[in-house]
Amino acid sequence: MFSGVGCGIIINGEAYRGAQGYAGEVSVYNYKEQDDFNCKVGNSCFLKRWELDMGIVEDTRSMLSKDKSKADKFLKITSSNMNNIDLKSVFIAARAGDEVANIALVNAAKRLGIKIASLVNLLNPQAVIIGGGFEEAGDAFLNKVNATVKEWSFREATDDLKIVYSNLRENAVALGAASLVMQKMFAQLW
C-alpha cells in the first residue's frame, strides 16, 4: 500500500492483487506536481493521496488553533499538547463529547464515505470492511460513513451493502500480509 489509504479486494474468496501486485490503491499521486493537486482538509477530494489518519489530526489542530477555549478543553480531556495530538487522542476526545474532535471525525467520515462510494459504484462489493485502528472512532463515525456512501452511490449498488469495522483491528494489515505469504508457500507445495 502506497497511498496511505487503500483497500483489499477479495474476488471469489481469493485476494486480488492485480498484474503487478499493487491492486487496491485508491488514489492518484505525482510527487512532481503535488502542489498543483492539493485539496484543503475538509474538501471531498477522493482521488488525492491521504495520510494514514485521513487528515483528522491536521483538521483537529487547525480547528484548535482558532479557538483557545476549545483547545484548552480538548488538551485537558486528552492530557496532550498541540505538538503531540494524535489519532488516539482525537478518538478519546470524541468519546468524551468534544465538539472539535467530533467535527474532525464527521469530516473524515464524509471524505472516506465519498471515496468508498466511488469504489462501490465501480466494483459493487458485498461488504466494505474498515480497519486500521478506525474501529476506535465509534458508531457515529461508521454511521456517517454509511450515510455518505448511500448518498453518493447508486441506490442499487448499496441495497445489500454492508459497511462494518474489522474484527482484526490494527492487526488486519499484518495478518493479511502473513496470509499472502502462507498462501504462496502452500501453492508451491501443491
C-alpha positions, 0 to 999 in steps of 0.5 A: 500500500502506497497511498496511505489509504487503500483497500483489499479486494477479495474476488471469489474468496481469493485476494486480488492483487492485480498484474503487478501486485499493487491492486487496491490503491485508491488514489492518484499521486505525482510527487512532481506536481503535488502542489498543483493537486492539493485539496484543503482538509475538509474538501471531498477530494477522493482521488488525492493521496491521504495520510494514514489518519485521513487528515483528522489530526491536521483538521483537529489542530487547525480547528484548535488553533482558532479557538483557545477555549476549545483547545484548552478543553480538548488538551485537558480531556486528552492530557496532550499538547498541540505538538503531540495530538494524535489519532488516539487522542482525537478518538478519546476526545470524541468519546468524551463529547468534544465538539472539535474532535467530533467535527474532525471525525464527521469530516473524515467520515464524509471524505472516506464515505465519498471515496468508498462510494466511488469504489462501490459504484465501480466494483459493487462489493458485498461488504466494505470492511474498515480497519486500521485502528478506525474501529476506535472512532465509534458508531457515529463515525461508521454511521456517517460513513454509511450515510455518505456512501448511500448518498453518493452511490447508486441506490442499487449498488448499496441495497445489500451493502454492508459497511462494518469495522474489522474484527482484526483491528490494527492487526488486519494489515499484518495478518493479511500480509502473513496470509499472502505469504502462507498462501504462496508457500502452500501453492508451491507445495501443491 
